[in-house]
């Protein structure tokens, strides 16, 4: 999966199409991400009373969404972009070190 926690993404399909959010959790087994953002759809979950939550009740939580429904926001142009990988060589203490980094394919900028 090319998306990581903390990435800013835009939703490209579904009821929340066009809205932006930040990834707060990545669920790799089901290929889903949980987004946090203003105005995004949430799920109402019914909780039984427990020691942590003695009253129980209905709680709203962020809805997991499939990875194919979101795209990374380009850090330079603030538009949806695809993600690629490339290797970058750096010299650290007179040694050449190669790193595999993610980059935005639209602008070519490296994603931190």
C-alpha positions, -999 to +999 in steps of 0.1 A: +000+000+000+015+033-010-005+055+014+007+060+050-005+075+082-005+113+081-009+117+044-033+143+031-057+128+007-088+137-014-118+114-018-124+106-055-156+086-054-186+080-031-209+103-011-179+124+002-164+129-033-141+160-034-136+163+003-102+163+019-089+145+050-058+132+067-052+094+072-053+085+109-052+047+105-042+023+078-058-012+077-035-033+055-054-066+057-086-051+043-070-024+021-088+004+039-079+037+055-096+057+082-098+095+075-101+125+098-115+157+084-143+183+085-176+171+072-166+135+064-193+108+069-192+089+102-207+057+115-229+054+146-217+025+167-238+011+196-217+002+226-226-020+255-219-008+290-184-017+302-158-007+328-143+018+304-177+032+293-202+025+321-231+042+304-227+026+270-247+043+243-243+055+207-208+068+196-199+083+163-166+070+148-147+077+115-158+054+087-131+032+071-129+037+033-112+016+006-078+027-007-090+029-043-115+057-033-088+082-022-058+099-039-028+116-023-028+154-025+002+168-044+023+188-019+031+214-045+000+218-066-027+207-040-044+184-066-049+146-066-018+127-079-005+092-081+024+080-061+057+065-074+089+052-059+125+062-069+159+057-054+179+087-042+216+086-035+230+109-007+265+113+007+266+109+044+300+110+062+318+104+029+296+073+021+270+071-006+237+059+008+207+050-014+172+055-002+139+044-016+115+074-015+079+082-025+073+110-049+042+127-065+040+118-101+023+151-111+050+175-098+079+151-092+083+163-056+095+139-029+068+131-002+081+132+033 
